[in-house]
């Protein structure tokens, strides 16, 4: 059973609630475009070679958080994969290295 905030027939999180102001609904309707733009920028960054999340973020001019939100989705879709190596993050912690698949 899903919690409130999910659209049960689609099994996806709702981006705006019925009671939200019109500006929230406008932003929610534009969210898919942002996601696609981020994915394109991440893939372009990885065309330069393997990198960790923070390295991808620098190349793509995105925040590390924005990149981290998209990596698993791109992996599930078969575009990227983990190399098995580690890179040091911006906070000097090990993070997984990613590359384009195939």
N, C-alpha and C positions, 0 to 999 in steps of 0.2 A: 504494500500500500504506500502510495506517495503522499508526502506532506502538502499542505497548502502552498500555493505558488507554483504548482505543476499543472500542466494541461494534460489531464489523464488520457484523453483520446490520442495524443501524440507522444506522451511520455517524455516531454521536454520541459525545461523550466520556463515559466511565463516571464517575459521581459518587462511587462508592465501590468499592474493590477487595474481592475475596472475603476476603482476609486482614485487612481493616480491622476495628477493634473495632465492636461493635454501635452505639455512639454515632455513629460515622461513617455507618453505614447509615441511622440515624434522621435525621440531618441531611440526607443526600442525598435522602431521600424527601420532605423538606419544602422542598427548594430551589425547586421549581416554583411554590409559593405565594409565595415571596419575589419571584421574577421577575415574576409577575403583579401583585403589589402595587406594585413599583417602576414598572412600565409604566403603571399607572393613575395613580400620583402624578406621573409625568413628563407624561402627557397633560393632567392637571389643571393643572399648572404652565404649560403652553403655551397653555391656554385664556385665560390672562391676557395673552398676547401673545408675540411672538417673543423669544427669548433665546439666549444662548450656553450651553454646557454648565455652566459654573459658576453662571450665573444661574438655570438650571433647577434645579440642585442646591440652591440657597438656597431657592427657592420650594417645592420638593418635600421639603425637610428630609432630603436624601440627600447622600452624599458625591459629589464630582465623579467619582470612579472608578466608583461604582455607576451614575451617569447615563451616563457614557461607554460602559459595557458594553451599555446598552440602546438607544442612539440608532440604530445601524445596523439593528438588528432592527426597530425601529418604522418606520424608513424603508423597509426591504424589504417590510414588511407594508402599506405605503401610508398610514400614519397621519400621518407627519411628512415634512418636506422641508427642505433647506437653502435659505435665502433668497438667498444670494450675498453678503450683507453679513458683516462681521466685528464682533465684540465683543471687548473686552479681558477677559481671564480674571482670576481672582483673583491670579495671579502676574504680571499686567501683560503678558501675551502675547496676540497675536491668536488668536481662536478663531472657528469658524464659528457663524453664527446659525441657529437652527432655528425652525420654525413648524409649526402644524397644517396638514395638507394639505386643500385644498378648502375 
